Amino acid sequence: MKTLNAEHIHFEDDGTNYDLVLVDDPYGGIIVAWTATGYLWRYYAGDYLKPLSNDYNPHDAKNIFDYLERR
């Protein structure tokens, strides 16, 4: 079984605290989980942040994508 890389990040943007877990996705990209909200995305560097469910806030998705692109 392949070991996946994982990272925990915390940042604030527009007055919202983001506490995220990032895990390499064996199918491509990085899974981004905001466990406090249940929001889940797949991040593709330099491309986009794809929601993995219909339950998410587009404003938060933009803040998270922008932060990940700046890292």
N, C-alpha and C positions, 0 to 999 in steps of 0.2 A: 504494500500500500504506500502510495506517495505521501510524503509529509507536506502539508500546505503551510505557507508562510502566513502569519497573521500579525496585525498591528492594531493597537488601540490609540485613537487620537481624540483630542478634546480641543475645541476652539470656540470662539464667540464671533458672531457676525450679525449685524443689524439687531442687536439686543437679544439674540437667541443663542443659548449654549448648545453646542453640538457635541455629543459624546458618542463616537462612532467606533465600530469594529470593522476592519478591512481584512478580507481573506482572499488569497489567490483563488480564482475559479479555475478548476481543471479544464473547463470548456472555453476558456478565454476571458480576459478582463479580470476585474476584481469585484468581489461581492462587497457591498457597503451596507452595513446594518446599523440602524439607529434603534437600538433595543428599547429605549424608553417609549418610543412611538409605535414600534412594529414596522416602520418603513424599511423597505429593502430595495436596493438597486444593483445593477451591474454597471461598473465604471470602465470605460474604454478611454485611456489616456489620449488627449488631443482630439477626441471625437465627441463622446456624449455620455450621459448618465441615464441608463435605461431603467425605468421603474419595473419592478418584478411583480407588482400588484397595482390595482386601481386606487388603493388607499394611500395617497401621498399628497404632499403639499408642493406645488410647482415652485413656489418662492423658496422653500427650504432646499429643494433639489438644485435650484440655480446657485444658491449660496454654497452648497456642498461641492458641486461641480467646480465652481470658480476657485474654491479653496484648494481642492485637489490639483487643479491645473497650476496653481501658484507654487505648490510644494516642490 
